[in-house]
């Protein structure tokens, strides 16, 4: 027999690396620990940036309390924490962290850098760590209140673990799951998740709601089917709050977000119990979306049973699970009447509604008043109106519609519009040229190009009319919060712009957001009003006011990221100012002084601001006082150029150029007013073009991006004018 091995004490570095491998199993585990630290620091905004699934680069930035500068020398050592002093504290622990191992473990298997600033510090402090120790001296640095932690080259010294991970895409999926879960549970905190140098994938607002964040992260198909559940039991010392989908929704994988005392955990017993409830209602192997937040007496919960804190144990497990089952089951039973299959009733010449319902719902009775229009593509309200033959004939209809699509992409204008533009509005130097292929169709000199920057030269191309024609339902998670760009987005660091964005989000009315995110366009009444539908309700909208507010928000959220509408020939700003001043007053008041002198002063003001205007707003003026380009706020939309002189005058007279925040606010507002003005040309072609733009450009953008202010509830911008159920009641009395 061989000699027994000699027992030796492992080197401390080996012990720490082994422990780190138990706690940080993949990048998502590291991010989970960092998110929980940010939440413990009372952060209200958390920004996460990831590269290569978190293996190359993982950064989290928050606006929490920060780390004391005199604690930076030990913050990455094992068992150092501000959240626990003695073992008995675990019985009433109210923070996520308590072991003091997360940062230490991360530092043993990566290159870790911390930049932090407390409210009391005059500057931020930056430190780098390796194997739990400082790599160099702590340096004073510029930074905002809060903490920024950067993790690079994760598992660089644990090759076996790194090779065992499948792909960067799969690791990023795990990261999205963790961030999405915490964003839903902590709806009062704003979360942002993006890939390094790429698009933002998740962005939620501060002081949002659970339902709104579910909509942003998981889509409207889940959000619109949610049922709220709640339970409180003093005997078990538990309370439950959550949202579950009704029986109309099912998915092969399903989703369960389980939080126990605000910790994201997994419990196979609770998962099986919930699945058993839904198995009665859903098809085989189908699952629901479930979000549960359970709060128990901390003394009844053991949070220290798993290295990653992914599991917990708690007393009275069987009784608590039975309570959860009965709560969900009773909610589903009370809402079982909604388990129907909806169909769309055809309007003119529709077959018997009862017959359609019988075929599509296997006999389940659905009243015709509950049928909802689900698409604006199949049928337009125009079918109810007879168009006079003297206005348009059938042979010409298709060619005109084709012209409208081309007009939207190439900004085509006809001879009559050219005369109106130059005579009524007297705008100089807008050259309109004949196209070679069709001399009857005139092409505007306005072209759309991207603003060049040092990060990308990728072209900004307008979507074609065919793209717009194929729009059906656009998920509201594609909003300002998740706006994507064709070139690398510039994230503004200006506090004033962030405050203005926050004002927009705080004033957002969630009920109106729900209506507009799911709107169905019905008809354009005129250039200022439109009809939309949500569910079984019909609404009259002030399109001009909606568009103005949409462009105002676009100015704030796309700040420094606009494309360019370049003018082929520069426009002299002085001449435009003269036109603008004359259009407001029939005669110049001599008390104001010489008009030409005032115009020169106004021109000098704009020229002096040209660098700022171009950098922030893509508003380009040269040193000679010539207008070269306007910002491109929305693909497929160009402003009515007849209002350009008045717009320039209002930039000088209405914009507060002395205060940064007021300047950005008033400039954005005046630009939004300019871009929202419809073309007053009353010709049939121009009316059709405006209607096409409203349906295929403006309202799709409102569905994706718009955060409606609460003031719209009372000022008549959106008015409910009919409810299908109420109309049926009226007809029943006849």
HELIX and SHEET records of a PDB file:
HELIX    1   1 UNK A   12  UNK A   23  1                                  12    
HELIX    2   2 UNK A   27  UNK A   40  1                                  14    
HELIX    3   3 UNK A   52  UNK A   54  5                                   3    
HELIX    4   4 UNK A   69  UNK A   71  5                                   3    
HELIX    5   5 UNK A   87  UNK A   92  5                                   6    
HELIX    6   6 UNK A  102  UNK A  108  1                                   7    
HELIX    7   7 UNK A  159  UNK A  164  1                                   6    
HELIX    8   8 UNK A  168  UNK A  185  1                                  18    
HELIX    9   9 UNK A  210  UNK A  218  1                                   9    
HELIX   10  10 UNK A  220  UNK A  223  1                                   4    
HELIX   11  11 UNK A  268  UNK A  278  1                                  11    
HELIX   12  12 UNK A  298  UNK A  300  5                                   3    
HELIX   13  13 UNK A  317  UNK A  334  1                                  18    
HELIX   14  14 UNK A  336  UNK A  338  5                                   3    
HELIX   15  15 UNK A  353  UNK A  361  1                                   9    
HELIX   16  16 UNK A  368  UNK A  370  5                                   3    
HELIX   17  17 UNK A  381  UNK A  384  5                                   4    
HELIX   18  18 UNK A  394  UNK A  410  1                                  17    
HELIX   19  19 UNK A  415  UNK A  424  1                                  10    
HELIX   20  20 UNK A  465  UNK A  469  1                                   5    
HELIX   21  21 UNK A  480  UNK A  482  5                                   3    
HELIX   22  22 UNK A  495  UNK A  507  1                                  13    
HELIX   23  23 UNK A  510  UNK A  517  1                                   8    
HELIX   24  24 UNK A  543  UNK A  557  1                                  15    
HELIX   25  25 UNK A  573  UNK A  584  1                                  12    
HELIX   26  26 UNK A  590  UNK A  592  5                                   3    
HELIX   27  27 UNK A  595  UNK A  608  1                                  14    
HELIX   28  28 UNK A  610  UNK A  617  1                                   8    
HELIX   29  29 UNK A  641  UNK A  643  5                                   3    
HELIX   30  30 UNK A  644  UNK A  654  1                                  11    
HELIX   31  31 UNK A  660  UNK A  676  1                                  17    
HELIX   32  32 UNK A  684  UNK A  693  1                                  10    
HELIX   33  33 UNK A  694  UNK A  698  3                                   5    
HELIX   34  34 UNK A  699  UNK A  705  1                                   7    
HELIX   35  35 UNK A  710  UNK A  713  5                                   4    
HELIX   36  36 UNK A  724  UNK A  733  1                                  10    
SHEET    1   A 8 UNK A 133  UNK A 134  0                                        
SHEET    2   A 8 UNK A 124  UNK A 130 -1                                        
SHEET    3   A 8 UNK A 111  UNK A 117 -1                                        
SHEET    4   A 8 UNK A 146  UNK A 152 -1                                        
SHEET    5   A 8 UNK A  57  UNK A  62 -1                                        
SHEET    6   A 8 UNK A  45  UNK A  51 -1                                        
SHEET    7   A 8 UNK A 190  UNK A 195  1                                        
SHEET    8   A 8 UNK A 200  UNK A 203 -1                                        
SHEET    1   B 3 UNK A 133  UNK A 134  0                                        
SHEET    2   B 3 UNK A 124  UNK A 130 -1                                        
SHEET    3   B 3 UNK A 139  UNK A 141 -1                                        
SHEET    1   C 5 UNK A 226  UNK A 233  0                                        
SHEET    2   C 5 UNK A 238  UNK A 245 -1                                        
SHEET    3   C 5 UNK A 289  UNK A 296 -1                                        
SHEET    4   C 5 UNK A 255  UNK A 260  1                                        
SHEET    5   C 5 UNK A 263  UNK A 265 -1                                        
SHEET    1   D 2 UNK A 301  UNK A 302  0                                        
SHEET    2   D 2 UNK A 313  UNK A 314 -1                                        
SHEET    1   E 3 UNK A 412  UNK A 413  0                                        
SHEET    2   E 3 UNK A 442  UNK A 444 -1                                        
SHEET    3   E 3 UNK A 432  UNK A 434 -1                                        
SHEET    1   F 4 UNK A 446  UNK A 449  0                                        
SHEET    2   F 4 UNK A 563  UNK A 572 -1                                        
SHEET    3   F 4 UNK A 626  UNK A 632 -1                                        
SHEET    4   F 4 UNK A 620  UNK A 621 -1                                        
SHEET    1   G 4 UNK A 520  UNK A 524  0                                        
SHEET    2   G 4 UNK A 529  UNK A 534 -1                                        
SHEET    3   G 4 UNK A 537  UNK A 542 -1                                        
SHEET    4   G 4 UNK A 718  UNK A 723 -1                                        
END                                                                             
